[in-house]
């Protein structure tokens, strides 16, 4: 006699319980022969492709928010501020330790000098170096003038860099939008997303942070090849290079004057152009993360590539082999 086996019984055995999304109402009644549940490997590939689609969706809106992207001042910048404070303290100490009846007038406020910022840097440093060069016979007040002048150099250098640094990210993204899109789009296409399933499951900014944020250094180096000339011509770079050059030169003069132990200053060696590129990438990453959160909250109709599968992934529906075929054939 023939043995009858119910279709329901076969369906109950068919689907492995691995990497499951929850089952949506739309997929619950498809029938076990309509499409099998995707394998773990297929689920990872589906999520990998949809993670990249998420980044493509978020890129343009993030660029539209360029005005919210601020390049943070490098930590080396704080060393310049601290150096100015140490120089002023050293100036005060030098007067207290070795008073003189014939005291030249101490510098009051920033040193004067023609040519705006550049004139200030040059004149202030010249005064500092002149005092330091006379270390063998200079009296305390002579050093005070030099050290205060050097402190003025750093004070004005700090002020000269802060404002243009705050806008260079916006300037870069606005002027080099096409180049940025090309670099980032190519990166998204070639990105390895080994943990795609976990990224799609959350948290809300996981994909942006993984694909863009974790690759910021590499992306910065790629950007340098196409935006390096623009950055080099920006006022921020000119002011930074001048300030760092004067800062490092002042340190050399201080060290030559035998004040190394008192000041304990170190020179600054920073590729500011690459730093700015990386900060711009990180700023974009933050804005892409904002967009990612919005898209996850309402994924319907957001994708241009495999929109139905995109919705299922971020609605956390169960993925089928038919979804895998849709994604891999697109």
Secondary structure, DSSP 4 states (H G I P E B T S, - for coil): -PPP--HHHHHHHH---SSPPBPPHHHHTS-TTT-PBPPHHHHHHHHHHHHHHHHHHHHHHHHHTGGG--PPPPTHHHHHHHHHHHHHHHHHHHHHHS--SSPPPPP-SSPP-SSHHHHHHHHHHHHHHHHHHTTTT--HHHHHHHHHHHHHHHHHHHHHHHHHHHHHHHHHHHHTHHHHHHHHHHHHHH---TTHHHHHHS-TTHHHHHHTGGGHHHHHHHHHHHHHHHHHTSHHHHHHHHHHHHHHHHHHHHHHTT-HHHH--------HHHHHHHHHHHHHHHHHHHHHHHHHHT-TT--SSSHHHHHHHHTTBPPBHHHHHHHHH-
